[in-house]
């Protein structure tokens, strides 16, 4: 199971209310992208929502986005994010800018070693001033950055680059450049942890084991089993060498019908997300169901299941998300978002 889907499953099982969606969460994918660098600018009701800038190789170098103000904060400006990447000649990320208008400004740099193959993460942070207050959207000013060049030439980036580098995670890679071992300090466990990862002959992740160095105790195990069209993953948490919790998730793919289905169980309820794609692999529908768990994690998607919510995606002629319709069947609420775009080719 890939990292993003694992995070999704963890989010689903941690919620009391299932079937909610993140709006405007579809990756930009032009049907006929320019052969040179370009930008895609997205607006909703005339307000800027996203800017994505691509280099000559079609890789993202600048990603700006604005999201809604969280309901528990009384901010005057949206929550803003910037992610930007620099690459080496092999197409590997060597520097990643991560700016969060509420949480802070960081630059991550990656160093690649040989014999053995390694990838080392270094972090540099923008210093907090004396007036900084947590959860006040202090860095809303990042809205002034509208492209990669503005960002990297800014005084904020200069300040970060002049700050000390903090060495973080070290990954040991196999010949396919996939991590087989990671060593890093964990705030969660308050210990340096070593994660060992194993793959099958297809490159699919079979297991992941996390061990704390100070006690040599297992902290977590992730075990995946694969069938012809399905994958089942178990996350097992430990404390003092004993199991404390086990979460199980599953995923099934039907290539003939262009669908994928994910399953998770919590408190006796089986939660199901059914993804439908068009022939170009654009996600066009996500339907969320629930039913009583009867022992089988993977079951057919039928009309007998309770549909709790659904998201429908429509795309324009360029292949970009044009409209999304979210229906919450528990509350009867329907929410529709529409987007417009401007494509700019860089000179």
Buried (B, 14 or more C-beta within 10 A) or exposed (E): BEEEBBEBBEEBBEEEEBBBBEBBEBEBBBEEBBEEBBBBBBBBEEEBBBBBBBBEEEEBBBBBBBBEBEEEEEBEEBBBBBBBBBBEEEEEBBBBBBBBBBBBBBBBBBEBEEEEBBBBBBBBBBEEEEEEEEEBBBBBEBBEBBBBEEBBEBEBBEBBEEEEEEEEBBBBBBEEEEBBBBBBBBEEBEBEBBBBBEBEEEEEBBBBBBBBEEEEBBBBBBBBEBEEEBBBBBBBBBEEEEEEEEBBBBBBBEEEEBBBBBBBBBEEEBBBBBBBBEEEEBBBBBBBBBBEBEEEBBBEBEEEBBBBBBBBBEBEEBBBBBEBBBBBBEEEEEEEBEBBBEEBEBE
